[in-house]
Amino acid sequence: MENSTVEKYCLYCYSDGHFPSECTMEEMADFCAKFEVEGGRAATLEQAKAQLMAYFPTLERWKK
């Protein structure tokens, strides 16, 4: 596996040479939202999901 591939993705998106979960961007936002709230980066799950849905399309995995 190339380091450049590993550096493009977080461990939730890419691990052991493959995408461990085939999910939609919205499903990933649902999964990650609780961590954004717990980390203080969003006040509510709804706010966290909205922020993630705006951010995810800028990431390599979700670019269209």
Helices and strands as residue ranges (DSSP letters): H 3-8, H 25-38, H 45-55, G 56-58, G 60-62
